[in-house]
């Protein structure tokens, strides 16, 4: 039994194509994970900012009531 390049070439091309597709998919998944982490951090930051703004509004309302 003799293996020839003509017989193996299509399989090698398919394997290389599969490897490239797998690599690109894993890179995209990594990018999505990074974006999701950034969005979660933004949500945390927004919640903190919102809490501080509410505290400032409450403080300003109290000080305004006292001054009258």
Secondary structure, 3 states (H helix, E strand, C coil): CCCCHHHHHHHHHHHHHHHHHHHHHHHHHHHHHHHHHHHHHHHHHHHHHHHHHHHHHHHHHHHHHHHC
